Every structure is written in structure tokens, then in C-alpha cells.
Amino acid sequence: MSSFLERTLSSYQRNEVITPFIEEALVKADWPDEYPVKVYNKERKFDGYFHPSSDPTAGELALYYKFHPDWRPLLQEERPTPTLEMTFQIGSAFHAIGESMMIHLGFTTREETEFPFRNEERMISGTTDIRTLTIPTGRKFIVDLKTCNQLPKEVSESYAIQLMIYQDNVPGAPDEMAIIFFEKAYPHKIRDFVVKKDEVALQRVYDKFSKVRVAIGKSDTSELRTCCNGPGTNEYLRCPARNFCERWAK
């Protein structure tokens, strides 16, 4: 079992900014007999907008078929399974517990959580987990919460760009950004990573979205890059457009 001191020292040694305050607040909190936990199943329904959680790392051609009104009805999405649905629901529940704790511990408010946004010019929409989280030093962060079976050693590129898009498009978002991981398995460790803005990476994603929109308007894929190496590859087998993609269909 990790002691409070061991956990605190570990977070400081990793130069974490938020975790030490969360863990101190956890042990000092006056926990009520009950408090509400609201579970959200967000961003799982198609709304015609690019989403920071899924689309920045998708291939150009895949996005074309996903958003083109003529091709989208033909996509063969992954078939739901009990395991997949339980994974979604348990992840959402742990996520909701993390948000509710941040509210109860005074780091944010209900109004600042699950904050929706929509940028019509860029055709991007989504819901950020915590628009503003404030630590006792006064620093403010826009925060994305993640649950995991084991704490990561670094932030993936997809998670980082997701948060950067939130920060760049959510009205009133602080300049500083952080991702907080909650470990689902015992001993339920916490780890935060501060994310630095990368203007070049952001513009690359925006340019890709714009390129796809132009291609859809023309119904012309000739300028779009191929997403995979074709039949036999994992990328191809997972692609919802594999049965009619013009690069591979015969």
C-alpha cells in the first residue's frame, strides 16, 4: 500500500503540478454521507462536426467518407458487444467520479464541467471535461480527465492534440492545460501532465479538416492521402469504409 507521504513524494519527483493538491485535499476532505455523480455518455453520436477526441488522428480519406453525406450511410461501424459497452460505461462512471470529486474538493464548479463548445468556422464541436480548474496557488488550467488501468509515463500525441483543440476553441478557457489520469485499479493512483501548446501541430490538424471539407464539397478524393496499405492490414480491417474505398475496392 502506498502511503500518503510516498504518493506525495512521487508526484513531486515527477514535477506534477496538480496531483499533490488533489491528494492532500482527498485526505482532508469532509466527505458527506452522499454526493451526486452524473455519468455522461458524450460524443458518441454523429453531429456533422469534427470532434477533438477522435478526428485529429484520423486519415484524410477516412474523414472524407465519414463526413460525406452520400458515403456515410454506407459505413460499416464496429458492431457493439457486451464487452465494448461495459468498457464504455465503466470508463464513463470512473470519469464522472473524478469530475464529482474535483467539484466537491473545491477545484472547480459544476458550471465549469462538461462544458460544450462549437466552432462553426472550423466545423469543430465537443465537450471539455473541466473548462477551469484552479489550484491553491491560483494557477488555472483547462483539464481533460482520463481513466486508465495503469498510469502512463507520458501523454500520447492524440491526447495532447485533443486538449490543445479544446483550449484553442473553448470560450474563456485558461492558457494552461493539463491532463489528469485516474487509475481504475487499486491503489487508484493519480497523475497529471501539463501540456504545452504546439501551434504547428494545431494548424496541421486544422489544415487537414479544411482539406477534407473542400474535397467533400467537390466530391473529389484525388488530393487526399490514402489512410492505409490496403487489404490484409489492421488499419484496413478496422476501417468502416473498407468495402467501398475507391483506393482498394475492385
C-alpha positions in Angstrom: 0.0 0.0 0.0 1.3 3.4 -0.9 1.4 5.8 2.0 0.3 9.4 1.7 3.9 10.6 2.0 5.1 8.1 -0.7 2.4 9.2 -3.1 3.1 12.9 -2.5 6.9 12.5 -2.9 6.4 10.5 -6.1 4.2 13.3 -7.6 6.7 16.0 -6.7 9.6 13.9 -8.1 7.7 13.7 -11.4 7.2 17.5 -11.3 3.4 17.2 -11.1 1.6 20.4 -10.6 -2.0 19.4 -9.7 -1.8 15.9 -8.2 -0.2 16.9 -4.8 -3.1 19.3 -4.1 -5.7 16.7 -5.1 -4.2 14.1 -2.9 -3.9 16.4 0.1 -7.5 17.6 -0.4 -8.7 13.9 -0.6 -7.4 13.1 2.9 -8.5 16.4 4.5 -12.0 16.5 2.9 -15.2 16.3 4.9 -16.9 13.7 2.9 -20.7 13.8 3.0 -22.9 10.7 3.5 -23.7 11.0 -0.2 -22.9 13.3 -3.1 -24.1 13.2 -6.7 -22.2 11.6 -9.6 -23.6 12.3 -13.0 -22.5 10.0 -15.8 -22.2 11.4 -19.3 -22.1 9.3 -22.5 -20.9 12.2 -24.7 -19.5 12.5 -28.2 -20.8 9.1 -29.3 -23.4 10.4 -31.7 -22.6 11.9 -35.1 -23.4 15.6 -35.4 -21.6 16.5 -38.6 -18.8 18.3 -36.8 -15.2 17.3 -36.3 -14.5 16.1 -32.8 -11.2 16.6 -30.9 -11.5 13.2 -29.3 -11.5 11.1 -32.5 -10.9 13.1 -35.7 -7.4 14.8 -35.4 -5.5 11.5 -35.8 -7.9 10.0 -38.5 -6.7 9.8 -42.1 -7.9 12.3 -44.7 -9.7 9.7 -46.8 -11.3 8.1 -43.7 -12.7 11.6 -42.7 -13.9 12.2 -46.2 -16.1 9.0 -46.1 -17.2 9.7 -42.5 -18.5 13.2 -43.3 -19.6 12.9 -46.9 -23.4 12.7 -46.9 -23.5 10.2 -49.8 -20.9 7.8 -48.3 -21.6 8.0 -44.6 -24.8 5.8 -44.7 -22.7 3.0 -46.2 -20.1 2.9 -43.4 -19.8 -0.4 -41.6 -19.3 0.6 -38.0 -17.9 -1.7 -35.3 -20.7 -3.9 -34.0 -21.5 -3.3 -30.4 -20.6 -6.1 -28.0 -21.3 -6.5 -24.2 -17.6 -6.1 -23.5 -17.4 -2.9 -25.6 -20.4 -1.4 -23.9 -19.3 -2.3 -20.4 -15.9 -0.7 -21.2 -17.7 2.5 -22.3 -20.0 2.5 -19.2 -17.3 1.7 -16.6 -15.0 4.3 -18.1 -17.7 6.9 -18.1 -18.6 6.1 -14.5 -15.0 6.4 -13.3 -14.7 9.6 -15.3 -17.8 11.0 -13.6 -16.5 10.1 -10.2 -13.3 12.1 -10.9 -15.3 15.1 -12.0 -17.6 15.0 -9.0 -14.6 14.7 -6.7 -13.0 17.8 -8.3 -16.2 19.7 -7.6 -16.6 18.5 -4.0 -12.9 19.2 -3.2 -13.3 22.8 -4.5 -11.1 22.7 -7.5 -13.9 23.5 -9.9 -17.7 24.0 -10.1 -20.5 22.2 -11.8 -20.8 25.1 -14.3 -17.2 24.6 -15.4 -17.5 20.8 -16.0 -18.8 19.1 -19.2 -18.5 22.5 -20.9 -19.8 22.3 -24.6 -18.5 24.3 -27.5 -19.0 24.7 -31.2 -16.8 26.5 -33.7 -18.8 27.0 -36.9 -15.9 28.4 -38.9 -13.7 25.3 -38.2 -16.7 22.9 -38.0 -15.4 21.6 -34.7 -17.6 20.7 -31.7 -17.2 18.9 -28.4 -17.4 19.0 -24.7 -14.4 19.7 -22.5 -14.2 17.9 -19.1 -13.3 20.9 -17.0 -13.0 24.3 -18.5 -11.4 25.8 -15.5 -9.7 24.0 -12.6 -8.0 26.2 -10.0 -5.3 25.0 -7.6 -4.5 26.7 -4.3 -1.6 28.7 -5.8 -4.1 30.5 -8.1 -3.0 28.8 -11.3 -5.8 27.9 -13.6 -6.0 25.0 -16.1 -8.3 23.6 -18.7 -8.3 20.0 -17.8 -9.0 16.7 -19.6 -9.7 13.7 -17.4 -8.6 10.2 -18.4 -9.1 6.9 -16.7 -6.7 4.0 -17.1 -5.7 0.6 -15.8 -2.1 1.7 -15.2 -0.7 5.2 -15.1 1.1 6.2 -18.3 4.7 7.5 -18.3 3.9 10.2 -20.9 1.0 11.7 -22.7 0.2 10.4 -26.1 0.2 12.7 -29.1 -3.6 12.1 -29.7 -4.4 13.1 -26.1 -2.2 16.2 -26.3 -3.7 17.5 -29.5 -7.2 16.7 -28.2 -6.6 19.0 -25.2 -4.9 21.7 -27.4 -8.0 21.8 -29.6 -10.2 22.2 -26.6 -8.1 25.1 -25.3 -8.0 26.8 -28.6 -11.8 26.6 -29.2 -13.5 26.7 -25.8 -14.5 30.3 -25.0 -12.9 31.6 -21.8 -10.5 28.6 -21.4 -7.3 29.3 -19.4 -4.0 29.3 -21.3 -2.5 26.5 -19.2 -3.6 22.9 -20.0 -3.3 19.7 -18.1 -4.4 16.0 -18.4 -5.2 14.2 -15.2 -5.2 10.4 -15.2 -7.1 8.3 -12.6 -6.1 4.7 -12.2 -9.1 2.5 -12.1 -7.4 -0.4 -10.4 -6.1 -0.4 -6.8 -4.4 1.6 -5.4 -6.1 4.2 -7.6 -3.1 6.5 -8.2 -3.4 9.9 -9.8 -1.0 11.6 -12.2 -1.2 14.9 -14.1 0.7 16.1 -17.1 1.0 19.8 -18.1 0.5 20.1 -21.9 2.3 22.8 -23.8 0.6 24.4 -26.8 2.0 23.4 -30.2 0.8 25.9 -32.8 2.3 23.9 -35.7 0.6 20.7 -34.7 -2.7 22.6 -34.2 -2.5 24.2 -37.6 -1.7 20.8 -39.2 -5.0 19.4 -37.8 -7.0 22.5 -38.9 -5.5 22.3 -42.4 -6.4 18.6 -42.7 -10.0 19.3 -41.6 -10.2 22.2 -44.2 -8.8 20.0 -46.9 -11.3 17.3 -46.2 -14.2 19.8 -46.3 -13.0 21.1 -49.7 -12.8 17.5 -51.0 -16.4 16.8 -49.8 -17.7 19.9 -51.5 -16.2 18.8 -54.8 -16.9 15.0 -54.2 -13.3 14.6 -55.3 -10.7 12.5 -53.3 -7.8 12.9 -55.7 -6.0 15.4 -53.3 -6.5 13.3 -50.2 -3.9 11.0 -48.8 -4.5 7.2 -48.5 -5.0 6.1 -44.9 -3.6 2.5 -45.0 -1.7 0.0 -47.1 -4.8 -1.9 -48.1 -6.2 -5.4 -47.6 -4.5 -7.5 -45.0 -3.5 -4.7 -42.7 -5.1 -4.0 -39.4 -6.0 -0.4 -40.4 -7.9 -1.7 -43.4 -9.7 -4.4 -41.5 -10.9 -1.8 -38.9 -11.9 0.8 -41.5 -15.7 1.3 -41.8 -15.2 2.3 -45.5 -13.1 -0.8 -46.5 -15.8 -2.3 -48.7 -16.1 0.7 -51.0 -13.0 2.8 -50.6 -12.0 3.8 -54.1 -8.3 3.2 -53.4 -8.9 -0.5 -52.7 -12.3 -1.5 -54.0 -12.3 -3.7 -57.1 
